[in-house]
Amino acid sequence: MIHRSFVHGVTSLIIAMSTAVPVSAGTGWYLLKPPLREGVTDDEILRRFPQWRTATKEELHEIAPEVMGDWDAPLHRWTHEGSFDTAAECEAVRIRLMKAAKAEEPEFRKKYPDGYPTLRTTLLRESRCIASDDPRLQRR
């Protein structure tokens, strides 16, 4: 059985690759999304969201995006989603990916009507189009 997060990742990659134009000489643009925090335990999630004690581990990680994303990570650690010639192209793909992720949420919300947006939607909402020559992309 193929894990759902793998399918989502492949779908995002296919969409980004099919709409991306190769970056030419000069400044290009990268679509980056925040990485996941490392070492988040189910106990940490349940302390923050006790109403989800009956959820499976996968469900916990989908409905608890606030404790999963590493929003303050340096940009060089963010996940590369695509490369583009212009900021406008990058932003158009970012919005398209966000809309696709949001469209998948209704089924999940049937089970958790008071839940938060899914992790994928939240990471894409927090994604950024960054110039390829941005100094924050360099490891320090």
HELIX and SHEET records of a PDB file:
HELIX    1   1 ARG A    4  THR A   19  1                                  16    
HELIX    2   2 ASP A   42  ARG A   48  1                                   7    
HELIX    3   3 PRO A   50  TRP A   52  5                                   3    
HELIX    4   4 LYS A   57  ILE A   63  1                                   7    
HELIX    5   5 PRO A   65  MET A   68  1                                   4    
HELIX    6   6 LEU A   75  ARG A   77  5                                   3    
HELIX    7   7 ALA A   87  ALA A  103  1                                  17    
HELIX    8   8 GLU A  105  LYS A  111  1                                   7    
HELIX    9   9 LEU A  119  ARG A  125  1                                   7    
HELIX   10  10 PRO A  135  LEU A  137  5                                   3    
SHEET    1   A 3 THR A  79  PHE A  84  0                                        
SHEET    2   A 3 TRP A  29  LYS A  33 -1                                        
SHEET    3   A 3 ARG A 128  ALA A 131 -1                                        
END                                                                             
